[in-house]
Amino acid sequence: MKSYRKELWYNTPNRRAFINITSEVNKALKESCIKEGLCLVNAMHITASVFINDDEQGLHRDFERWLEKLAPEKPYDQYDHNGYEDNGDAHLKRQVMGREVVVAITNGALDFGPWEQIFYGEFDGKRKKRVLVKIIGE
C-alpha cells in the first residue's frame, strides 16, 4: 500500500468564505499515482472546515445565513470563549460543518455522487491556514 501527503494553504481576505478545492485535491490525487484507495481531506485549524456539497452560490449564501443564525458572530460577549480572540462563533460553525471528508478513489479518480464537490469553509479568516490531503491505496 502507498501513502501520499500534501498540504494546501489558504489565507482568505474575509472572515468567512467557502472555497471549492476539488481541483487541488484532484491534482494531489494525480501526483500520488494511487488508483484505488481512500482520500482524506481535513482542515488543520479549529475554526475552519472541509465538507462536500454542491457548488452553487445560492446554497453557499444559505449556509452563511443558516450558520449565522445558529452561531452569530456578534455580540462577541455572548461567548465565554471570547477573550483573547473574538472567534467563539467560528468554533461552533466548524462543529456544524465538520472537520474532514473521506472520498473513495476508483480507477484513479475521486468517486463522487452527482454534483458533489469538496469545499474549504473558513469561519475566522484573514490568516494563513492549512488543509491536509492524505491519500492511501494502491
C-alpha positions in Angstrom: 0.0 0.0 0.0 1.2 3.5 -0.8 0.7 6.7 1.1 0.8 10.4 -0.2 0.6 13.6 1.9 0.1 17.2 0.7 -0.7 20.4 2.5 -2.9 23.1 0.9 -2.7 26.6 2.3 -5.4 29.3 2.3 -5.5 32.9 3.5 -8.9 34.4 2.9 -9.3 38.2 2.8 -12.6 37.9 4.6 -13.7 36.4 8.0 -15.8 33.8 6.3 -15.5 32.0 2.9 -16.4 28.8 1.1 -13.7 27.7 -1.4 -14.1 24.9 -3.9 -10.8 22.9 -3.5 -11.8 19.9 -5.7 -9.3 20.7 -8.4 -6.5 20.9 -5.9 -7.4 17.6 -4.4 -7.6 16.1 -7.9 -4.2 17.4 -8.6 -2.8 15.8 -5.4 -4.5 12.5 -6.4 -2.8 12.6 -9.8 0.6 13.3 -8.1 0.0 10.3 -5.8 -0.3 7.8 -8.7 -2.8 5.9 -6.5 -5.6 4.3 -8.5 -7.7 2.5 -5.8 -8.0 3.7 -2.2 -9.2 6.5 0.0 -8.6 10.2 0.1 -8.8 12.1 3.4 -9.1 15.9 3.3 -9.2 17.7 6.6 -8.9 21.2 8.0 -5.9 21.6 10.3 -7.4 24.5 12.2 -10.2 24.6 14.7 -12.1 27.5 13.0 -12.1 26.0 9.5 -14.0 23.1 7.9 -13.9 20.7 5.0 -17.1 19.4 3.6 -18.8 18.0 0.5 -21.7 19.7 -1.2 -22.9 21.3 -4.4 -21.0 24.2 -5.9 -24.0 26.6 -6.1 -23.7 30.2 -4.9 -27.3 30.4 -3.7 -26.6 27.3 -1.5 -23.4 29.0 -0.1 -25.4 32.1 0.8 -27.9 29.8 2.5 -25.1 28.2 4.5 -23.9 31.6 5.6 -27.3 32.8 6.7 -28.1 29.5 8.5 -24.7 29.3 10.3 -25.1 33.0 11.4 -28.5 32.2 12.9 -27.0 29.2 14.7 -23.9 30.9 16.0 -24.0 34.7 15.3 -20.6 36.5 15.2 -21.9 39.4 17.4 -22.3 40.3 20.1 -18.9 39.0 21.0 -19.6 38.9 24.7 -22.3 36.1 24.2 -19.5 33.5 24.1 -17.5 32.5 27.2 -14.6 31.5 24.8 -14.1 35.1 23.6 -11.4 37.0 25.4 -8.1 36.9 23.6 -9.8 36.4 20.3 -13.4 37.1 19.2 -14.0 33.8 17.4 -16.3 31.8 19.6 -18.8 31.7 16.7 -16.2 30.3 14.3 -15.5 27.3 16.6 -19.2 26.5 16.7 -19.7 26.9 12.9 -16.8 24.5 12.4 -18.5 21.9 14.6 -21.6 22.1 12.5 -19.9 21.9 9.1 -17.3 19.3 10.0 -13.6 18.7 10.1 -13.0 16.3 7.2 -14.2 14.3 4.3 -13.1 10.9 3.0 -13.7 10.1 -0.7 -13.2 6.7 -2.3 -10.7 6.5 -5.2 -11.8 4.3 -8.1 -9.8 3.9 -11.3 -7.6 6.9 -10.3 -10.5 9.3 -9.8 -12.4 10.7 -6.8 -15.6 8.6 -6.7 -18.2 11.3 -6.3 -22.0 11.3 -6.5 -23.8 13.8 -8.8 -22.8 17.4 -8.1 -20.5 16.6 -5.2 -17.5 18.9 -4.7 -15.0 19.4 -1.9 -15.0 22.7 -0.1 -12.9 24.5 2.4 -15.0 26.5 4.8 -13.4 29.4 6.6 -15.1 31.0 9.6 -12.2 33.1 11.1 -10.1 34.2 8.2 -7.5 36.8 7.4 -4.6 34.5 8.3 -2.8 31.5 6.8 -4.4 28.1 7.5 -3.8 24.7 6.0 -5.7 21.7 4.8 -4.2 18.2 4.8 -4.7 15.8 1.9 -3.8 12.2 2.8 -4.2 9.5 0.1 -3.7 5.8 0.8 -4.1 2.9 -1.5 -2.5 1.1 -4.4 
